[in-house]
Amino acid sequence: MDQTDAHQKRRKLTKTLKPSWVFAIALGSSVGWGAFILPGDWIGESGPLGATIGLLIGALVMMIIASSYGVMIKKFPVSGGGFTYAFIGAGKIWAFICGWFLSLGYISIVALNASAFSLLLKFLAPGFMKQFYLYSVAGWDVYLPEVIISSVIILLFALINSTGTSISGRIQFYFSILLVAGVVILGAFTFGITEAPFENMKPLFNGNQSVLTSILVILAIAPWAYVGFDNVPQAAEEFNFSPRKATMLIVASLFASFLIYAVMIGLTAWTFPTGSSVGDGSLWLTGEVVNSALGYGGLVVMAVAIMMGIFTGLNGFYMSSSRLLFSMARARALPDMFRTISKKSQTPIWGIWFVTLITLPTPWFGRQALSWIVDMSSTGVSVAYLFTCIAAYKVLAWGKEEAHREIAPVKKGLALAGIIASIAFLLLLLLPMSPASLTTPSYVLLIAWAILGGIFYSVIQKRYNSLTQEETEYYMLGKTIESEVDTTIEVNTDRPNSTNTDTTGTGLPT
């Protein structure tokens, strides 16, 4: 293929995202409704200190993995994230597998956040939300108001994302400010009105198990608790600043996310003494604590903070899922329509509305069935972590004997640690004896999605592999073979015939 022709055909996204917006994308996508709904469950499982330590270690592990994302964003500031990095680290076949599972993960989180908004309203206005009963799915009663409201929320954020990245980025920033402000207010007021907050938190660990077990139970959910920081590489092509800042932004967002989790766990434990009747039998202990301590005003502040957590998750994953679909289509792994960019808003418009069409039916399934999909799709996120760390390990060098690569032994060591951590997370999800193993419905859905992916790949395989190695590198990474020689990835320029189509899926030659 003529390189000039390739330059004309490769479609790129407009650089409009500011650093503060990208920080908000990472933070808002990582902190969702779970930070406000689940602290009571975590305290019951591990104790307040056990849960906090587990989440702290989880944040540190995510920071190790994030360092590999920073390496890859700096070298390849293009959309695609795990899909692109899997191509660099392991080849085209693994790139497709990673993209296939990652797309489901992102899209299902959009659906889950939409249903979470209806769940919040069920707590705040049960009389209104529990009208017009329709049916039950896996023990979850489905009512017409929750279906309508969730659908409206999905459509609203589709419209927001369709208007342009600058608008969705700015909204994400404002929503994140309200989220953080709400948490600070709740934490400060509950701590301030309590006479003995640290005494109230005892016992610090679950007395029915060892301290190590208490920590590991919470550590196992770290990929889920912090999923969202990996939305940043999906937006890398739209940075209007140096990609070198990406690592700092991701690490800062992870630390801020941990602080939010820690404050919400803390206020749930420190506000009232252990053994208090507050929250007895309640499905939402944190809500009962805030309502009892701060009254209706506190509940309003918490409701706003939860809504901001839900909205930032919706907005962030709408962005990342549509960019992932755009990147896969640009590599010919999906139909061409997904690489269509709106002339007016400069967004991947078909990707946005495809996510909308896929998620609109989900409120009718009930939240329990949706949670099976989300649990299953967390496997895809962990696979993306793994391939990102593999790719970073591949493009970095231990020492001068590999002068064609960037010499960064510390980063390479972190990439290796990230590989080990990602494998550990996958084992925690997939091994039946693990405390965080998937449920049987999630296993069934995982197998079904894998089979469907195999069928889809067999259909698009010829088209996907029709590009030469050089063409694939250009469409995915934005570099011609000539410019690729000068990058930190070693390119084999000694191939006898550089125009042969690569059908082996071996990825970038080394």
C-alpha positions in Angstrom: 0.0 0.0 0.0 1.3 3.4 -0.9 2.3 5.3 2.3 0.8 8.6 1.1 -2.5 6.8 0.6 -2.2 5.3 4.1 -1.6 8.7 5.6 -4.8 10.0 3.9 -6.9 7.1 5.1 -5.8 6.8 8.8 -8.2 8.7 10.9 -7.2 10.5 14.0 -9.0 12.1 17.0 -8.6 15.7 17.8 -6.4 16.8 20.7 -8.7 18.6 23.2 -8.2 17.0 26.6 -6.5 19.0 29.4 -4.5 17.4 32.2 -7.1 18.2 34.8 -9.8 16.6 32.6 -7.7 13.5 32.2 -7.1 13.3 36.0 -10.9 13.6 36.4 -11.5 10.8 33.9 -9.2 8.5 35.9 -10.5 9.5 39.3 -14.2 9.6 38.4 -14.1 6.3 36.5 -12.3 4.6 39.5 -14.6 5.8 42.2 -18.2 4.9 41.6 -21.2 3.9 43.7 -19.3 1.1 45.4 -17.3 3.6 47.5 -20.6 4.7 49.1 -22.6 1.5 49.2 -20.1 -1.2 50.1 -18.0 0.1 53.1 -20.4 -1.7 55.5 -19.9 -5.0 53.7 -16.1 -4.5 53.7 -16.1 -3.7 57.4 -18.1 -6.8 58.1 -15.7 -9.0 56.1 -12.4 -7.5 57.2 -12.8 -4.8 59.8 -12.2 -1.1 59.1 -8.4 -1.3 59.3 -8.3 -4.6 57.4 -10.4 -3.1 54.6 -8.4 0.1 54.5 -5.0 -1.8 54.4 -6.3 -4.1 51.7 -7.4 -1.2 49.5 -4.1 0.7 50.2 -2.1 -2.3 49.0 -4.4 -2.7 46.1 -3.8 1.0 45.1 -0.1 0.4 45.3 -0.3 -2.6 43.1 -2.4 -0.7 40.6 0.2 2.1 40.7 2.8 -0.5 39.7 0.7 -1.6 36.8 0.0 2.1 36.0 3.7 2.7 35.5 3.5 0.3 32.5 0.6 2.3 31.2 2.6 5.4 31.5 5.5 3.9 29.6 3.2 2.8 26.7 1.2 6.1 26.6 4.5 8.1 26.3 5.8 5.9 23.5 2.4 5.4 21.7 -0.1 8.2 22.5 -2.9 6.6 20.5 -6.3 5.2 21.4 -6.7 1.5 22.0 -5.2 0.9 25.4 -4.9 -2.8 26.2 -5.9 -3.7 22.6 -2.9 -1.8 21.2 -0.5 -2.9 23.8 -1.4 -6.5 23.4 -0.5 -6.2 19.7 2.9 -4.8 20.7 3.5 -7.4 23.4 2.1 -10.5 21.8 0.7 -10.0 18.3 -2.6 -9.5 16.4 -4.4 -12.6 17.7 -3.9 -11.7 21.4 -4.7 -8.1 20.6 -8.1 -9.2 19.3 -8.7 -11.4 22.3 -7.8 -8.6 24.7 -9.9 -6.1 22.8 -12.9 -8.5 22.6 -13.0 -9.0 26.4 -12.1 -5.4 27.2 -14.9 -4.0 25.1 -17.4 -6.1 27.0 -15.9 -4.9 30.3 -16.2 -1.2 29.4 -19.7 -1.5 28.0 -21.1 -3.5 30.9 -19.8 -0.9 33.4 -21.7 1.7 31.5 -24.8 -0.4 32.0 -24.0 -1.1 35.6 -23.6 2.6 36.4 -27.0 3.4 34.8 -28.7 0.8 36.9 -26.8 2.1 40.0 -28.6 5.4 39.6 -31.9 3.6 39.8 -30.7 1.7 42.8 -29.9 4.9 44.6 -33.4 6.2 43.9 -34.8 3.0 45.3 -33.1 3.9 48.6 -34.2 7.5 48.5 -37.7 7.2 47.1 -38.8 3.5 47.4 -42.5 4.4 47.2 -42.0 6.0 43.8 -39.5 3.5 42.4 -41.4 0.3 43.5 -44.4 1.0 41.3 -45.6 -0.9 38.2 -43.9 -4.2 39.0 -43.0 -6.1 35.8 -41.3 -9.4 36.7 -38.3 -10.9 38.5 -34.9 -12.0 37.1 -32.7 -14.1 39.4 -34.5 -12.9 42.4 -34.3 -9.2 41.4 -37.7 -7.4 41.1 -37.9 -5.2 38.0 -40.1 -2.1 38.1 -41.0 0.2 35.2 -39.6 3.4 36.8 -36.1 1.9 37.1 -36.2 0.8 33.5 -37.2 4.2 32.2 -34.8 6.2 34.4 -31.8 4.0 33.6 -32.7 4.2 29.9 -32.9 8.0 30.1 -29.5 8.2 31.8 -27.9 6.1 29.1 -29.3 8.3 26.4 -28.3 11.5 28.2 -24.7 10.5 28.4 -24.7 9.3 24.8 -25.8 12.8 23.8 -23.1 14.4 26.0 -20.4 12.3 24.5 -21.7 12.9 21.0 -21.3 16.7 21.4 -17.5 16.6 21.7 -14.7 15.4 23.9 -14.0 18.9 25.2 -17.6 19.0 26.6 -17.5 15.6 28.2 -14.0 16.2 29.6 -15.1 19.5 31.2 -18.3 17.9 32.6 -16.1 15.1 34.0 -14.0 17.6 35.8 -16.9 19.5 37.4 -18.6 16.2 38.5 -15.3 15.0 40.1 -15.0 18.3 42.1 -18.5 17.7 43.5 -17.7 14.1 44.2 -14.5 15.0 46.2 -16.2 17.9 48.0 -19.1 15.6 49.1 -16.7 13.1 50.5 -14.6 15.7 52.3 -17.8 17.3 53.9 -19.1 13.9 55.1 -15.8 12.8 56.5 -15.1 16.1 58.3 -18.5 16.5 59.8 -18.9 12.9 61.0 -15.3 12.9 62.5 -16.0 16.3 64.1 -19.1 15.4 65.9 -17.7 12.1 67.3 -16.1 12.1 70.7 -14.0 8.9 70.3 -13.7 8.1 66.6 -10.7 5.8 66.9 -12.2 3.9 69.8 -15.4 3.5 67.9 -13.6 1.8 65.0 -12.6 -1.2 67.2 -12.3 -4.1 66.5 -10.0 -3.1 63.6 -10.0 -6.5 62.0 -12.5 -9.3 61.6 -12.0 -11.5 64.7 -13.2 -14.6 63.0 -10.2 -14.8 60.7 -6.5 -13.9 60.6 -5.3 -10.4 59.9 -3.7 -11.6 56.6 -7.0 -13.2 55.4 -8.9 -10.0 56.3 -6.5 -8.0 54.1 -6.4 -10.5 51.2 -10.2 -10.6 51.0 -10.3 -6.9 50.2 -7.1 -6.9 48.1 -8.7 -9.4 45.8 -11.3 -6.8 44.7 -8.6 -4.2 43.8 -8.9 -4.6 40.0 -12.7 -3.9 40.4 -12.3 -1.1 43.0 -9.8 0.8 40.9 -10.9 -0.1 37.4 -11.2 3.1 35.4 -7.7 4.5 35.6 -7.1 2.5 32.4 -9.5 4.8 30.6 -6.6 7.2 30.4 -4.8 5.4 27.6 -8.0 5.2 25.6 -8.0 9.0 25.6 -4.2 9.3 24.9 -4.7 10.3 21.3 -6.8 13.3 22.5 -4.2 14.7 25.0 -3.4 18.4 24.3 -0.3 18.0 26.5 2.8 15.9 26.7 2.0 12.2 27.2 4.9 12.1 29.7 2.5 13.5 32.3 0.2 10.4 32.0 1.9 8.4 34.7 1.8 11.2 37.2 -1.9 11.8 36.5 -2.8 8.1 36.8 -0.8 7.6 40.1 -2.4 10.8 41.6 -5.9 9.6 40.6 -5.3 6.2 42.2 -4.0 7.8 45.5 -7.0 10.1 45.5 -9.3 7.2 44.9 -7.8 5.3 47.8 -8.4 8.3 50.1 -12.0 8.5 49.1 -12.4 4.8 49.9 -10.6 5.2 53.2 -12.8 8.2 54.3 -16.0 6.3 53.4 -14.8 3.2 55.4 -13.7 5.5 58.2 -16.9 7.4 58.6 -19.0 4.2 58.5 -16.9 2.9 61.4 -15.9 5.9 63.5 -19.2 7.8 63.7 -20.9 5.5 66.2 -19.6 3.0 68.8 -19.3 -0.7 67.9 -22.5 -2.4 69.0 -24.7 0.6 68.4 -28.2 -0.1 67.1 -27.6 2.3 64.1 -27.8 0.3 60.9 -28.9 -3.0 62.5 -30.3 -5.1 59.7 -29.8 -2.3 57.1 -28.8 -3.1 53.6 -27.0 0.2 53.4 -25.0 0.7 56.6 -23.2 3.9 55.4 -26.4 5.5 54.4 -27.9 4.8 57.8 -24.9 6.1 59.6 -24.9 9.4 57.7 -28.6 9.8 58.1 -28.5 9.2 61.9 -25.4 11.5 62.4 -26.1 14.3 60.0 -29.8 14.0 59.2 -31.5 14.8 55.9 -28.8 17.3 55.0 -26.1 14.7 55.2 -28.1 12.3 53.2 -28.5 14.9 50.5 -24.8 15.5 50.4 -24.2 11.8 50.2 -26.8 11.4 47.4 -25.1 14.1 45.4 -21.7 12.5 45.9 -23.0 9.1 44.8 -24.7 10.6 41.7 -21.4 12.3 40.8 -19.6 8.9 41.2 -22.2 7.3 39.0 -22.1 10.0 36.4 -18.3 10.2 36.2 -18.3 6.4 35.7 -20.9 6.6 32.9 -19.1 9.4 31.2 -15.6 7.9 31.5 -16.5 4.5 30.3 -18.6 5.9 27.4 -15.4 7.6 26.3 -13.2 4.6 26.7 -15.5 2.1 25.1 -16.1 4.2 22.1 -12.4 4.9 21.7 -11.6 1.2 22.0 -14.1 0.3 19.3 -12.7 3.1 17.1 -9.1 1.7 17.5 -10.2 -1.8 16.8 -12.0 -0.7 13.6 -8.9 1.3 12.5 -7.0 -2.0 12.8 -9.7 -3.7 10.7 -10.8 -5.9 13.7 -14.3 -4.3 13.5 -16.4 -2.9 10.7 -15.3 0.4 9.1 -18.3 2.3 10.5 -16.7 2.3 14.0 -13.8 4.4 12.8 -16.2 7.1 11.5 -15.5 10.5 13.1 -18.2 13.1 13.3 -17.1 16.2 11.4 -18.9 18.5 13.8 -17.9 17.0 17.2 -14.8 15.1 16.1 -15.9 12.0 18.1 -16.2 8.4 17.1 -19.9 8.7 16.7 -20.8 5.2 15.7 -18.9 3.8 18.7 -20.9 6.0 21.1 -24.3 5.0 19.7 -23.3 1.4 19.4 -22.6 1.4 23.2 -26.0 3.0 23.6 -27.8 0.4 21.6 -26.1 -2.4 23.5 -26.8 -1.0 26.9 -30.4 0.2 26.4 -31.9 -3.3 26.8 -29.9 -4.0 30.0 -32.2 -2.3 32.5 -34.9 -4.9 31.5 -32.6 -7.8 32.7 -32.4 -6.7 36.3 -29.3 -5.8 38.2 -28.5 -9.3 39.4 -28.1 -10.6 35.9 -26.1 -7.5 34.9 -23.7 -8.1 37.9 -22.8 -11.5 36.5 -21.7 -9.9 33.2 -19.6 -7.3 35.1 -18.0 -9.9 37.3 -17.1 -11.9 34.2 -15.8 -8.9 32.3 -13.4 -8.0 35.1 -11.4 -10.9 33.7 -10.9 -8.8 30.5 -9.7 -5.8 32.4 -7.1 -8.0 34.2 -6.0 -9.4 30.8 -5.5 -5.9 29.6 -3.3 -5.2 32.7 -1.3 -8.2 31.9 -0.6 -7.4 28.2 0.2 -3.7 29.0 2.9 -4.8 31.5 4.2 -7.4 29.0 4.4 -4.7 26.3 6.2 -2.3 28.7 8.6 -5.0 29.7 9.3 -5.6 26.0 10.1 -2.0 25.0 12.3 -1.3 28.1 15.9 -2.4 28.7 17.8 -3.5 31.8 21.1 -2.0 30.6 23.3 -0.7 27.8 23.6 -4.1 26.0 20.1 -3.3 24.7 20.8 0.2 23.5 18.0 0.1 20.8 15.5 0.3 23.7 15.0 2.8 26.4 17.3 2.0 29.3 15.0 2.1 32.4 15.7 -0.8 34.7 13.4 0.4 37.5 10.5 0.7 35.1 11.3 -2.7 33.6 11.3 -4.1 37.1 8.0 -2.5 37.8 6.6 -4.0 34.5 7.8 -7.4 35.6 6.1 -6.9 39.0 3.0 -5.8 37.1 3.0 -9.0 35.1 3.1 -11.1 38.3 0.4 -9.0 39.9 -1.9 -9.3 36.8 -1.5 -13.1 36.7 -2.3 -13.2 40.4 -5.5 -11.2 39.9 -6.5 -13.5 37.0 -5.9 -16.5 39.2 -8.0 -15.0 42.0 -10.9 -14.6 39.5 -10.6 -17.9 37.7 -9.6 -20.4 40.3 -12.7 -21.9 42.0 -11.1 -22.1 45.4 -10.2 -18.4 45.4 -12.2 -16.1 47.8 -12.8 -13.8 44.8 -13.6 -16.5 42.2 -16.4 -15.9 39.6 -19.8 -17.3 40.3 -21.2 -20.1 38.2 -23.3 -17.8 36.0 -20.3 -15.6 35.4 -18.2 -18.6 34.4 -20.9 -19.7 31.9 -21.1 -16.1 30.5 -17.3 -16.0 30.2 -17.2 -19.2 28.2 -20.1 -18.1 26.1 -18.4 -14.8 25.3 -15.2 -16.6 24.4 -17.0 -18.9 22.0 -18.8 -15.9 20.4 -15.4 -14.2 20.1 -14.0 -17.2 18.3 -16.9 -17.2 15.9 -16.6 -13.5 15.2 -12.8 -13.8 14.7 -13.3 -16.6 12.2 -15.5 -14.2 10.2 -13.2 -11.2 10.3 -9.9 -13.1 10.3 -9.2 -12.7 6.6 -9.9 -8.9 6.7 -8.0 -8.4 9.9 -5.0 -10.1 8.5 -5.2 -8.5 5.1 -3.0 -5.7 6.2 0.7 -6.1 6.0 2.7 -5.9 9.2 3.8 -2.4 8.3 0.3 -1.3 7.6 -1.0 -2.7 10.8 1.7 -0.9 12.7 0.8 2.3 10.9 -3.0 2.0 11.6 -2.6 1.0 15.2 0.4 3.0 16.3 0.4 5.9 13.8 3.9 5.2 12.6 5.2 4.2 9.1 7.9 1.5 8.9 10.5 4.1 8.2 9.7 6.1 11.4 9.3 3.0 13.4 13.0 2.1 13.0 13.8 5.2 15.1 11.5 4.3 18.0 12.4 2.3 21.1 10.9 -0.9 19.6 13.3 -3.0 17.6 11.9 -3.5 14.1 13.3 -6.2 12.0 14.3 -4.5 8.8 16.0 -7.5 7.4 12.8 -9.3 6.3 13.2 -10.5 2.8 9.8 -9.2 1.8 8.3 -6.5 3.9 5.0 -6.5 2.0 4.0 -10.1 2.9 0.8 -10.2 4.9 1.3 -11.2 8.5 -1.2 -14.0 9.2 0.6 -15.5 12.2 -0.4 -12.9 14.7 3.1 -12.6 16.0 2.8 -8.8 16.4 5.8 -6.4 16.2 8.9 -8.3 15.2 11.9 -8.3 17.6 
